[in-house]
Amino acid sequence: MMAQQVLQGSMVESYHHQFASSGLPFGHSQHPELMEIKCEEVNSDEHCLTPEPPPAMPYQQGSPEEHEMERAFLERAQNDSPISRVEIPIETSVSPSGFSESNMANSSRIQNVVPRPGFSALHRLRKKRKGQRVKDPLDDLLLKTLTSQRAMEERFLQMEERRFQRDLDVEERRMQLEQRRFELEREHEFRMFNVFAQMLSILKQSHSGSSSSLAMPRGLDFSQALSEIAGMGGGGGGDLQELRARPLTERRVDMHGFCNPGDFQRSPYLSARGNIANVFRGSTEEGYKAYHADKYDEDKNPNGIINFGTSENKLCFDLMSKRLTQTDMNLMEPPLLQYPDWKGHMFLREEVARFLTYYCKAPAPLKAENVIVLNGCGSLFSALATVLCDPGEAVLIATPFYGGITQSVFLYGNVKLVYAYLDSKITGTSTRPFQLTVEKLEKALQDARAEGVTVRALILLNPQNPLGDIYSLSELRDYLEFAKRHELHVIVDEIYMLSVFDESATFHSVLGMDRLPDPQRTHVMWGISKDFAVSGIRFGTLYTENQDVANAVGSLCYFHGVCGPVQHKVAQLLRDRDWINQVYLRANHARLKAAHTYVTDELKTLGVPFLNRNAGFFVWIDFRKYLRTGTFEEEMLLWRRFLDNKVLLSCGKAFECSEPGWFRIIFADKTHRLQLGMQRIRKVLEEREQEILAEEKEQPCQSDQDGKADSTDEVIFVSRHQEPTCAGSSNLGDLIGLLQQQMRSSDWLQKNTAEQFAQEKPEIYDVFSKLVGKQ
């Protein structure tokens, strides 16, 4: 520090001599005028932070030129104009000690002691200018811009964090799914070995003369056993056996038992038919009303009910709203506002004929005079049942089926339904669960006639609702030949014909067949509500070559007509073939497939069996393992539990399914609703599974019901309740059937050939070979 002070002192002295030689430094004698002004300047500055100069510091007397420069300097210092401050040279700022301000910049200690003329005024002006710049509109705009930029950056960072978190969730979900699939494959492998072991045990007992349901000859290999016993299987469950053992009249009464008889009260204001219509409701109607009273809305009602029960396509509103609001749709001419032909305007019927010819791949152009237009396919069912059947007669239909048909045919014409029961177990000539065969139709028809019931018609749903089955040409031909043999009308509902969303599946229309077995008794229905995602536009069409039927149905169109402007819009829609093929069908099929994949992947993760189909908007799900007793009452409780958790499904009873525990879920919905709905379903199933596990801990092992042993290639996973849980609970036929199920339900055998198994696990293969050789 001492060296630094000495150095600074020498520098100050050097500068002092330099100024003195040039005539600028002041003398050491006191200058009165300068001192007076200096004192006034210091006293006038209230905010001056520099200390007062020493009381006795004489100034050196200078020349007249120096006095003139000093006077000019002081006048500029006292002037408040900004120009005067700017033009003051740095060298003219002189300290009382005779040092220049530029010299004092080298020493903070000296600078703090030196008063600077005009410094406070200059400081105040700078503050004033600074305040004025803040109020500048450009500054406000810049401030807002910077604020917006910062907000956008923060929002961007938040979005990036959400995207990163979403990617992590998706990856975690994928890992869980892969882990679940791996576990299921392991379970499948152990199940296969278990079945093989039980089969070997039974074959050994059979060879030694023990009791068995089938005597196996010596040396019979597995392939021969499978071929001979492939159609064998146990009987149905208790509920199904009881149902089929009841008289047909009682079954028909149960079929219409949608209302609770205990709650029925006859209204004095209604007829008997009116009273039936007043209470004619079921779980479908109950859930539908609850949904409309508490409908889910992402913004207004996020805790409302999500509707997975009503078969609607909610994926293509953007496409349809854009197309239906184009200029060619807006036409208002006098014929459209007047009474039309009750069968429909001829321009629309001609367009429908061309449309069905193209998409049904008809071998010859269809005729417009065979087309009738009504306000929906429900009205078509009512009209056809009324004109084809007398009151009390019946129509044959396979179950499960769309439950609205019962209401359509019964309320107007008092026409009943005879059921051909389908079940999940593969029996007889069946190759898949819930398969409709001619044998089942024959049995249901003969049972009805044995009870004195006249059956007039057969209803076919293709694609089938709720199963999603697509009938092959050979199956269609067999059904039509069966109807011809018994002189039955055939009503074919093809309302989902354009909703086959996978290229691996091929739809075959009855109108595309080269030859109809009985054209005068074959009637085909179609509408736009499903295939074009406009269920709110009531439009259905019937094609029949029987003019008597066409005229009779046309008379009822007076009550079920379609207004003129809607007929024009439908005609314009069906005419736009390029838009349908290039825009709508491509997008619709892609969206349906993506939604179907999401829902089925979720079901696989939960380990829930389902029918894997590629048509319609629905998946037929097996929830039987969540029913403790396997009754329809328990099924209804599970359905209400879903509804209480704000998700609406359709239970199997609403489709007259013969097996309790099957549900239908609609997947043609937006992604955010699918995700939230599946979360609610998962919550219910997990809670129910915990309850069943707690109940099973308190009860001993019991044999599962035979009616629960099912599943084939279309059922992706086999429920745990399908395995025999106690020794001796299955015979060889049951094991063969279960083995077939396992073989069809995965590609395990393709991935694990005998040669590969012998190489990877030679010890186990040798033991297994020895066991087989001993049989």
WOWOQUI-V119933 format. One record per helix or strand. SS is the DSSP state (H for helix, E for strand). FROM is the first residue (numbers start at 1). LEN is the number of residues. If there is no record, write none. Layout:
{{SS/FROM/LEN} {SS/FROM/LEN}}
This chain:
{{H/2/20} {E/27/1} {H/32/13} {E/60/1} {H/64/15} {H/82/6} {H/90/3} {E/94/1} {E/100/1} {H/101/4} {H/108/6} {H/119/16} {H/137/71} {H/222/8} {H/238/8} {H/248/8} {H/261/3} {H/272/8} {H/283/11} {E/295/1} {E/297/1} {E/301/1} {E/305/3} {H/317/8} {H/327/3} {H/334/4} {H/346/14} {H/368/3} {E/371/4} {H/377/12} {E/394/6} {H/404/10} {E/416/6} {H/438/13} {E/455/7} {H/473/13} {E/489/5} {E/500/1} {H/510/3} {H/519/3} {E/522/6} {H/528/4} {E/540/5} {H/547/10} {H/564/12} {H/577/30} {E/610/2} {E/615/1} {E/618/5} {H/624/3} {H/632/13} {E/647/2} {E/650/2} {H/652/4} {E/662/5} {H/671/27} {H/706/3} {E/715/1} {H/720/3} {H/732/13} {H/748/4} {H/754/7} {H/762/13}}
